Amino acid sequence: MRTHRRWGAIGLGVALALTFLVLVVLGTVPPPGAADGSTPSQGSAAPAPPAWLHRLGPGELPPQFVLFSFDGVGSHEHWQRVLATARSVNAHVTGFLSGVYLLPHNRKESYVGPGHKPGASAIGFGGTDEEIRTRIEDLNAAAAAGHEIGTHYNGHFCKGMEPSVGVWSADQWTSELDQFFGFLHDAATKGLRVAGNMIKGGRTPCLEGKFDQLLPVLARRGMTYDASQVSDGLAWPEKQNGVWAFWMPLVRVKALTNRKVIMMDYNLWYAMNKARDDPARGPEFTKITLDTYRAAYQVATAGNRAPIVVGNHFNDWAGNAFSNAAEQFMSEVCGKPQTVCATYSEVIEWLRLQDPAVLDSFRALPKAQVQ
């Protein structure tokens, strides 16, 4: 049976209260540069680090991090929506780019997915040169505003499109990444300002993969995180094979008779109606998704304060139900006290400042569970 992995409590608060005595109010992540999102002029002083970016003192609670992340990120319309929403609440997001979206259709045979024929891809390619120019402009605008670009690899070969990413070896992952970075390098000649050394992590297609094969490949490249593995409940990141593992949470969805679902748009959609496109049910699906996000935020904030990963795609599924939910949730939580809507690399920067024993104490707490 196929596992649909994408596309595809209060008592804990008491435990934290015994561990930490003082609650420090922390701000949200400011975009680097001017208030309008522009970057500082050459020669100007570097912006001051945000107030939350420091080593915790005795008694301090960690920020409640929320990581909004989007897979594929090939849609101009969705970039415009997300950038506007994030700017309005000083949020930073992460876009996991499918490398084939930088490859024009007339050059598709340049891509050879491991074990596949030249020009094969489950998600198509980048379209026309004009479409790719627009995509490059969107990626540049996102990076300039302080958002992070990571990798979603290339051909999106999930289980059933064998050999799928779920069985790839380290050599096959190496080939896939070599091609991804090659597409980035080629796009630089067309104006892309997202360099290879800016790509610090990624998310695998359908959250599939042998991570003992993949993670060492990332570490050898100097990459710092993976965002693909699933945790039952909200959990703190941990180091595996030299990189940080950020967990996709499996949470109860009250509207689905408390069924546990990976908190990602496609998984929620599949659990609701087997991923059938029914725009008439869009408002219903938005409410269910938004209620799930709110419940996860409540239990994490009152419990172990683990970072909340909101996993989405740039999609129009069910009348934009899931895009609407993510953008509304971003508008609701990113301005809250003690809440930081950040990129993966920003959270890692914070993690590196902390006493390892303090981080271990967070991981020792029970995972936050939606009840």
N, C-alpha and C positions, 0 to 999 in steps of 0.2 A: 504494500500500500504506500502510495506516495505521501510524503509529509509536505504539506503546503506551507512553505516557510517565507514566502514573500511573493512579489509579482503576483513571479509566481506569481501595636498599633498604638494604638495609644499606649499600650504597655511598653512598646519599644521606646516611646518618648520618655517614659520614666527611667528606663535604663540609660538613655543618653543624659538625662538630667543628673543622674548620679555621677556620670563621667565628666560632664561639663557644667560649669557653674555660671558662666556669664554668656549672654547672647549678644553678639556683636552685630550691629546692623550693617549690612553690606550692600553696595550698590550694584547696578547692572553693568554690563560691559560697554564702555563707550567706544564708538568707532574711532579708529585712529585718524586724527586729522581734525579738520574744522567741523563745526556743528552741522554743515550741509553735507558731510560725508566725503568732502574732497580731501586729498592727501596733502600733507604739509609741503610747502615749497622747499626747493633745494636749499640747504644751508640753515633751515630753521631748526630750532631745538626739538629733540625727540619728545613726544608726548609723555607725560608722567604716567607711570603704571596705574592701573585701576586700584581702588582702595582694597578690593578683596584679594589682590595678588600679593600675599605675604605669608610668612610662616605663622601658623596658629600659635597664639600664646596660651598659657594655662587657662582652661575654662572656656575657650572659644569654641563655638560650634562651627562646622564647615559651612560654606555657602551651599544653598540648594542649587546645584547645577542642573540646567536643562539643555540637552543637546538636540537641536533640530537638525535632522540630516535627510538629504534627498538623493535618491539614486537616479542615475542616468543623466540628469540635468541638461537635456538637449533642447528644451522648449523655451523659446523667447518669451512667450506669453507668461509662463510660470515664473521665469526669472524676474520679469517686471513686477509680478504680484508679490513674490517673496521679498525682493529687495525693498519694495515700498513698505511692506509690513514690518520688516526687520528694522528699517531706518526709523520708523515711527516710535519704536520702543527700545532703541539702542541694543538690539539683539545681534549676535553673530550666529551664522549657520554654517553647516558644512555641506557641500555638494560633491557627491561621488560621481565623477565623470566616466561615462562609457567611452573608451578611447576611439571606437569606430565612428563615433559622432563627429570626429575631426577628419574622417576619411571620406572624400567624395565618392558618390556611387560609381562613377566611371573608373575609379581606381580600387574598387572593392577587393579585387584579387590580390592586392598587396598584403591583405591580412590572411594569415593561415592559422586558425585556431588549433591548438594542440590536438592532434588526432583527427582533424577535420580537413575538408577540401579547401583550397584557396577560394576566398570570396564567400564562405559560409558564415552566417551570423543569425542568431535567433531574434535580433532586434533591428536588423537592417543596418544602414550606414548613414553618413552625414548629409546625403542629398546633394544639392548643387553647390557650386563654389560660393554663390551669394548667400545661401543658407548657412554655410560654414563661416563666412565672414561675420554674419549676425551673431552666431554662436560665440565666436571669438570675442566680439565686443561685449557680450553678456558676461563671459568668464572674466574678462579684464575688469569690468565694472564691479563684479562681485569681489574679486581679489583686492581692488583698490579700496573698497568699503570695509575691509577687514574680515571678510568671510574666507573660509578655507575651501580649497579644492583638493579632493582625494581621488582615489581610483575606484571605479566599479569594474575594472578590467576591460574586456572587449566584447567578445561574442555572446556572452550571457547563455552559456550552455548548461542548463539545469538538468536534473535527472530526467531521463527520457530522450535526451539529445546526446547520445553517447559518442565518444567518451565525455561524460559530463565533468564539470569542475569538482564534483564530489569524489572522483576517483583519481584526479590528477596527481602526478608525482612532483617532487621539487623541481625537476628539470622542466616539466611542462608548465608549472607556474612561472619559472624563470623565463621561458619563451614568451608567455603571455605578457609578462611585465616588460620584457625587452621591447615588444611591439607597442605596448601602451606608451612607453617613454619615447619610442621612435615617432609615434604620431604627434606627441607633444612637440618634439624637436622640429618636425616638419611644419607644424602650425606656427611655430615661432617666426618662420620666414614670411608668414602672412599676418603677423602682428600680435600673435598671442604672447602675453606677458606673464603667463603662469609657467615658470620654469620647472624642470624636473626635480630640482632640489627643494621645491616647495611642496612636493607631494610626499606627505609623511605617513599616510595610512590609507586604508580602503575598506570596502565591504564587498564580500564575494556575492556573485549571483545566487539568488534564492537561499542565501545564508548557508550554502553548502561548501564542503571542502574537508580534506584531511588536514587539520590544522598543524599537526606535527610535521607535515610536509611544507605547508605554506609559510608558517611564522618564521622559521629560520631563514627562508628566502628574503622576507621583508627585512629582518635584522641585518643580513649581510649587505643589503642596499642602504643601510642607514635609516630605514623607515622606523617609525616609533610605535605604531598601533594598528590594531585590527578591530573592526566593529561588526563582526559577523556571528559570533557565538551567542547561544541562547542560555539565559539563566531563569530558573523558576523563582520569580520575584525580582525585585530591584536590588542589585548588588554593586559593590564597589569594584572598580577596575583592579586588575592584578597583572603582574608581569608573568608572561609565558614565553619561553624560548627567546628572551631578549626584547620582546615588545609588549606594550600594554594591551591587554584584552579588555575591551569595553563590551558590556553585555547587552544584548537585546532582551528586554524583559518579557517573560510569560506571565500574563495577568488574568485575573477573573474578569469577565464581562457580565455585569448584572443582567443586562437585557437579554443575554443569551443563556439564561438559567445558570449563571455563574460558571459557564464553561471557560476554561483557560485557553487563551489565544495569545500568540506572539503579538506584541503591541506595534504592529506595522500595518500600513494601510491595506495591502493586498490580503494579508492574513485575516484581518478584520472583515474585509469584504467577502472573502471566501466563507468565513464562518457565518456571515449573515444570510447569504443567498447563493452560495456556490459561485460567487464572482460573476453572476449574470448582470448585464448592464440594464438597469431599470431606473432611469432618471427620476421617475415619479416617486421613488422611495428615497431620493437624495436627502431631503430634510430629516427623515427618520434615521438614516445611516450617519448623517452628520451629528445628530444628537447622541447616538449610541457611542460614537467615536469620541466626541468631546467629553461626555460623561466618564468614559474610560480614562482619558488623559487626566481629567480633574481628580478622579479617585486615586490614580497613581501619584499625582503630586501631593495629595493630602497625606497618604500613608508614608511617603518618603520623607516629607517635611516633618511629620510628627514622629517618625521612626528613625531609621538609620542614616538618613540624609544621603543615600546613594544617588549618584547622578541619574537623571531620568533621560533615557534615550527615546526620542520620538522619531520613528523611522517612516519615511514616506517616499513617494516617487513624484515626479512631475507628471500628473495624470489628470484626466477628466472623468474618471470612473464614477458611475452612478450620479451623473449630474454634478460633478466636482465635489461630491460629498466629503471626500477625505482631504482634499486640498483646503476646502472651506474650514473643516474642523481644525487642521493644523494651524492655519493662519489665525483663526479666532483664538485658539489656545495660546499662541505666541503673543497676541495682543493682550490677553488676560494676565499671564503670569510674568512676563519679562520685566514689568515695572514694579513687581512686588518686592517689599523689603526682604533681604537675605537671599534673593534669587538672582542667579547669574545665568543668562542665556549665552552660551559660549561655544566655541569650536572645540574639537577634540584636542588640538594642539595647545589651546589656551588652558584647558583642564590639565593636560600633562605638565604644563609649565607650573601650575599651582601644585600638583602632586609632587614635583621634584623639590619644592621648597619645604615640604613637610617632614617632620620626624618620622622615619619608617615605623617606629613603634606606635605612633599615633594612628597611622594608616592601618596598621595591623589591628588596632583596637576597633576601627570602623568595620573592617572586614569580619571581625569576630562577632559582631552584632547580628541578630537574625535578619535575614533578607526581608525587605518591606513587601508585604503581601496585600493586595487589594482584597477586601473582605466582602 
